Amino acid sequence: MNWKAERQPLVMIIALFLAIYYLPLEWLQQQMHLPQSLWEALHLARWYAREHVLLCLVPAFFIAGAVGVFVSQAAVMKYLGPKAHKGVAYGVASVSGTILAVCSCTILPLFAGIYRMGAGLGPASAFLYSGPAINILAIVLTGAVLGPEMGIARAAGAIVFAVVIGLAMHFIFRRDEAEKIEAAAGMPEPEVSRPLWQNALYFGSMIGILIFANWGSPTGDTGLWAVIYTAKWNLTAFFALALAAILVAWFNVGKWRMLIVASPVMVLALAVPDYPLLPFVVGALGLSTLTATSKDDDGELREWFATSWDFAKKILPLLLIGVLIAGALLGRPGNEGLIPSSWIAGLVGGNSLWANLFAAVVGAFMYFATLTEVPILQGLIGAGMGKGPALALLLAGPALSLPNMLVIRSVMGTKKTVVFVVLVIVMATLSGLIYGALF
């Protein structure tokens, strides 16, 4: 990794983040007379910087980088190929999005690779949908911003979607897939460099940090959600210790190097327990230093950091632009942006079939950069959008876009692409109707 070339974007991102984080908007509004839509955009951007960048995005970038480095193509073929057990193939494909922080276009090279390498149409379609639809960061961010019910509904709906769409694609085009399955029968079993259980524990430790660091405040003082909220930082610390042990045991990180990095985190956690964000940030900086300066022979850890940084460099500017646009057009909940709330309520208010279908179709053809669907939905709901149509857009939008459809067509043909798109829209519409009726 060439740090001289990366120094400028790193400094710019840090400076912009700090400027937005500490932006004195209340004072500025008293001193300057600017359009309300501009203030709404800045308020939303500051809120995201304070509430979601450090706790949500930073762990997710490390997870996304780890996927690119430690999940091999051999592993993909072993668990998604035509020779794989159907339960394993659809199970792995349907939850693959939990460790992929990608959008509907970023998933395409991965999909094209596994499909052209011989993965079955069903598992490949499930993977294509689940990749952008249920990445763990988007689920956590959805729950934190739009409420736990919406986050859970999105996760459960997307997993069910992936399996149903994959099975439907396999059934509809079962004759086309027969030749591929026959050809795969003569292929040798691919070798996997690291056992699945080790990868599962490795990713599980990072996902645990992400989930519990972002565990939202409950509406009441009793119940499981409240109990977990009380212990959220203890649980986060447990998964952080697990990650440290895994890096020492399986990734050849020296014990003394790990102790040097972990010591300031433990001291701060004990010294300032009321400010958990401080040891969290120091821990993230320590992990960055540990991986970026690693002396491991194969360079896996350095590559992990470089890949994670590449995700951050590409996604953060897109997310900022999405948040600013969403704030300017739609405002924050209870505040007007450029688009009047009455317009939104007229098109996607309530829970009618038309509102859900309209939301699903618009979501399917629009392009959402990773995570930008959350602030956009936040503004739409605040402007009068129904909960059912909101879920329909969440389930159709991140997984599809017009550019995405054009690339899918080049990979698996027009007929299969049309069927895939129709399946997504129909299921998103039905899910929105059901969710809107229940909530």
Steps between C-alpha positions, in 0.01 A plus 500: 500500500648835391441730796634805316221466243239428769602780737295770329165315490554382860565853626204636302258237635613551862485880470154491340370257762626714789361815340154347466516331841572828682299727271331770720175502305286669762739796521539518122124508448483806723775674305410406142179498300510206260225281346342257748581207270873573539475503879306172489775342291770612745300394807452151357868473403613601851260252657639218284859599580431493874274198521607254231841557340728386784287220643336374179723573207848442643433138612315432175795613290724254684244224439467584131878508462531162672253350252715608208815353652403194700203355309652313207343418166555133583281544807231667291494210256509243779185636661313652201595275210266251329662212690435661839224371726184698419434589863855625542501687167176691562581552866841654424367705207202639690708637789807601301388863515560514875875529434491694173472880515423539131239667280302359207785578259795396718354150541504443122865394457460248782176367351644478149807323633319229693236452226751466218719277716213254522284602796140388460246758378296463819783562752653766272165685483460474876851639540428779250199612700631450853839668445376861493164434673610380842854615568536518877579870504182587310291285734651657813469850353138432401416385852679793661348767274159361398428283804574139602176369343604629157854365543376154597238499221766597247740227613236226517331605176827516310614155614165346405508691171842366412399138556162529325642691203787253466269198513257664255779579252631144526153354446404727209830444316571147620552369145758769423691405814512128428804528271692710750434251779611212275821685408573576864481132589844444348670795671743433787405605853645847567744543788422749775802658673331576834229286667148639491469496880805722539365752250161485672649585841722770349211675323268430792726692739499806274126480436444473876696823553295674232163382630544564872687830465193624310233338720227762526331630814178308582161664536459348850714391794408130486535220249788335317575809289546707818719234664729487196509880481621515860783258419571623145852626568594193702384287207690721258813459713454122504491481120798737477700268728390205287623675186834574667541135602411381148755736341771370733406132463424473126648809333846496661469838673767522771373488857706801604381708204141415585558586867648839407199578281241369747639657818386860431152373413468308829636791704254746344209257540572478874595865550210663312214246496247775430667582167513164317550667162853601602642147553304387193674759280840422653438130435415569136816708461700222666361234266575727203859543614539131578382387157658781295847441651484121524816305415324174415669309220200469267381858555142397577453751780644789299274405213205488743566859607557617142173344383309645796642845428405465134138434606505803729649725234232403248193480724537796737477772230198327343329471837563868577355603165197275555438640848530861384264441207249315718507776761460777243217332308309331781616664822523332838194338662264782592681752277430594139756477222457608140238229431173567686386224734158501333652376174665205671187412696293509180722251315619259767293583805286234663524134409313457172606257228586796276720665765696180563533413129607855416764495777630159387525599131665836571738335743590230248599748228666764719867472594583500870865521600571285804308624808351808330158333493474547878517882512278519192238278668535700820405814311218330309343355815525837669323649197208257524608174336326191636696228680394234250622690192817590692579131552410426135753758388761366744459146369502593129725805491846401625495167311411645160562804281484574130881475457489176700232355269700578187804315635294202623355470148851472355579219746189279491288629211185706455242238600663408829561867584135592440380211716745595777386865499130408498548257790669772707229760428210262568645370824592849620144617433345207688741544792414869522127422508545243778732720707279804459196302614684373810668826602 
